[in-house]
Amino acid sequence: MVPALEKIVAAIRQRMPRVRIIVRGDSGFGRDEIMTWCEGQRGVFYCLGLSKNAALIARLGPALGEARARRCLCGAPSVRVFTEFEYRTRESWSRPRRVIGKAEVMAEGENPRFIVTNLPAAGFKSREGPGAL
């Protein structure tokens, strides 16, 4: 996948050399080699789905509890609470990364979801001039 990203990013950079690029993919793309490559590129960010597992669900526990309580108290059809934390897989990732969890509680049940990203938590600073990174 990295060779394809290299070609795509190079083609984009030829036309728009200073643009920010966000690589979006489902959990099948949440691989260390892809994240590490993006982290090593100037202005290349990722937002990738992350498959649920017991460790992630446990980290989402307090947010799920809050979503359950808020749904019960306000009677809304669904409630979402977001949280973020640092997470590292046992073997497949070379380092900890930022994970955002969505604790959603609906009438049909709970719907926890996760993404891993290197997007800045505080957002981007305003740009100085056209196309500035």
C-alpha positions, 0 to 999 in steps of 0.5 A, a space after each residue: 500500500 505504501 508504494 501506491 500512497 507514494 505515487 498518489 501523494 507525489 502526483 498531488 504534490 506536483 499540482 499542489 505542493 503545499 496542500 495538506 493531504 489526509 489519508 482516510 481508510 477503514 480498519 484494513 489500512 490501519 497498518 504500522 507501515 502506512 501510519 509510519 510513512 504518513 508520519 514521516 511526510 510533511 503535510 500528510 495526515 491519516 484517519 483510519 478505522 480501528 477494529 474493536 477489541 477488548 482493550 479498546 472497549 475497556 478504554 471506552 468504558 467511562 464514555 460508554 457509561 456517560 452515554 448510557 446515563 445521558 440517554 437514560 436521563 434525556 430519553 434521546 433516541 441515541 447519544 454519542 460521547 467521544 473520547 481520545 487516548 493513546 494506544 499501542 497494539 501489543 505487536 503490530 504497531 511500532 509506537 503508541 498513537 492517538 485513538 478517538 473512540 465514539 461511545 454511542 448508545 441507541 435503543 438497539 444497543 451500544 455502537 462503539 467505534 474507533 479511529 487512529 489518527 495523527 491529525 492535530 488534536 487542537 486543529 490546524 493553525 490558520 494559514 499564512 498565504 495560499 496553500 501554506 502548510 
